Amino acid sequence: MKTSPRLVVLAVLAVFAARVASAATPPAGFQDAELLSASVPTAVACEPGSGNAFVLEKGDGAGGARVVRRVSAGGAVTTALSLTCVDANGERGLLGIAFDPDYLQGVATRWVYLYYTRQSPSTGACAIPGDAGPRNRVVRFKEAGGVLSGEQLLLEGPVLGATNHNGGTLRFAPDATLFVSMGDNDTDADANPRSRDLTDLRGKILRIGRDGTVPNDNPFVGQAPKRPEIWAWGLRNPFRFSIDAATGTPWIADVGENTWEEIDRGVKGADYGYPCFEGNVAFRTCNPAPASPVFPELVYGHGFVPPFNGVSVTGGPVYRNGNFPASYEGRLFFGDYGDQWIRSAKIDPGGTLSDVQLFMADAGRVVDIVQAPNGCLAWVDIFAGSVHETCYTTDQDGDGFPASGGDCNDLDATVYPGAPELCDGKDNDCNLFVDEATCSAFGGGDGAVNGFDLALLGRFFGLCSASPSSEPWAAVDFTKDGCVDGKDLAVMAAVWGCGGNAPICQ
């Protein structure tokens, strides 16, 4: 069995991950900063609305609790979840996270999805009757007040053999289905490589509904014993992938064996050929041979100079509608854990990748890259135990505050440090809280800022009282500071400009 340098050699990382200095030098005009430090971080995701960063800690390797951590820009780190019964041996552990597409719609939809390896010994507190052996699983928890609780199991893979090649990425598609990557569990040399076996979930990209059900348009639905969750197959370790928000296309970074790293364009039902092929080169003899393998859109080698090299690819996002210069729009970002860089590639009209450009040469042991709501790139250096944010320093939305200056959403001119808080589902003043002036507090109690409120403002403007709740004008004291003044008028003007219906004015 091959012991791969991919992702992590955990015995080493457990010793060094806590505090190895992390350097990061982005291009001119960009600024990189450490968002927080964590113990062996594996993934980061940004909470809708607040922009809080939820960071996964892989685990201590001894079967103890694994912690999901939460931080807002400039704020304190808190524990959202202490997860028990996690197997963090080798490349196993707490690996993937995603937020429900309807997360902001209300209490009932505030789901946070996780991918982790669960212990299942034959006896003890973590035992599951009739289900002994470690398995990778997809679960979801309900969020309330920054805390996750109430685990629900959505999908579970087979009992694992090797400790490496676990995959572990969760991404929602535009149609609100959940895509999942599961590695081949280092079975490529077996008589039955699991990436070739359509009755096994390993070595695949999977697609399920938010509640764990199987979409009826998956390619192998109704073809038992083939697993209906499978969306694409023939992969080695698709540890990280992304889904283009504009096109819905998955971009799959499949970590290679000894020679080639690859990035694949996601195609429904596609066979990517592993282990018959590594990259686009024949690797092992397969019987039967792939009928029509889909080859990578980008391949790069280990130890080769032209055009660039690396040893373990980490997939990142297709950059869309952010505040980076226009030349970055629509480019696919990806990194390399071994050679410690981040690059981007142009997506050509036909879906091929070209024009690969170096973005950061010293990104450390990068294991996750996402686009944050403020337009920055958030990325994880597992070796240094750090989560970074790389931002373009220009004030994109013209509100006087660039992202590097504390603007928690530099794509929205109503959001900046000290901005009036509106009833719009956003943290307008970047103080870590959303809608301090709740919708129900607006004049008339109808949740809308309209002519009725403006009339009240005009009538009571400038009044002040030590007990505003007893005064008739308190209904338009939007900032709840005991005065009806210019601050309240600013709230009124801003929301009025969005059509007067605060709850849908995004």
Secondary structure as GFF3:
##gff-version 3
##sequence-region A 1 506
A	DSSP	alpha_helix	10	16	.	.	.	ID=ss1
A	DSSP	beta_strand	30	37	.	.	.	ID=ss2
A	DSSP	beta_strand	41	46	.	.	.	ID=ss3
A	DSSP	beta_strand	53	57	.	.	.	ID=ss4
A	DSSP	beta_strand	66	71	.	.	.	ID=ss5
A	DSSP	beta_strand	78	83	.	.	.	ID=ss6
A	DSSP	beta_strand	94	99	.	.	.	ID=ss7
A	DSSP	three_ten_helix	103	105	.	.	.	ID=ss8
A	DSSP	three_ten_helix	107	109	.	.	.	ID=ss9
A	DSSP	beta_strand	111	118	.	.	.	ID=ss10
A	DSSP	beta_strand	135	144	.	.	.	ID=ss11
A	DSSP	beta_strand	147	156	.	.	.	ID=ss12
A	DSSP	beta_strand	170	172	.	.	.	ID=ss13
A	DSSP	beta_strand	178	182	.	.	.	ID=ss14
A	DSSP	three_ten_helix	194	196	.	.	.	ID=ss15
A	DSSP	beta_strand	204	208	.	.	.	ID=ss16
A	DSSP	beta_strand	230	232	.	.	.	ID=ss17
A	DSSP	beta_strand	240	243	.	.	.	ID=ss18
A	DSSP	beta_strand	250	254	.	.	.	ID=ss19
A	DSSP	beta_strand	260	265	.	.	.	ID=ss20
A	DSSP	beta_strand	277	278	.	.	.	ID=ss21
A	DSSP	beta_strand	281	282	.	.	.	ID=ss22
A	DSSP	beta_strand	298	301	.	.	.	ID=ss23
A	DSSP	beta_strand	313	318	.	.	.	ID=ss24
A	DSSP	three_ten_helix	326	328	.	.	.	ID=ss25
A	DSSP	beta_strand	331	336	.	.	.	ID=ss26
A	DSSP	beta_strand	341	347	.	.	.	ID=ss27
A	DSSP	beta_strand	353	360	.	.	.	ID=ss28
A	DSSP	beta_strand	366	371	.	.	.	ID=ss29
A	DSSP	beta_strand	377	381	.	.	.	ID=ss30
A	DSSP	beta_strand	386	392	.	.	.	ID=ss31
A	DSSP	three_ten_helix	403	405	.	.	.	ID=ss32
A	DSSP	three_ten_helix	439	441	.	.	.	ID=ss33
A	DSSP	three_ten_helix	443	445	.	.	.	ID=ss34
A	DSSP	alpha_helix	451	460	.	.	.	ID=ss35
A	DSSP	three_ten_helix	468	470	.	.	.	ID=ss36
A	DSSP	three_ten_helix	472	476	.	.	.	ID=ss37
A	DSSP	alpha_helix	486	496	.	.	.	ID=ss38
A	DSSP	three_ten_helix	502	504	.	.	.	ID=ss39
###
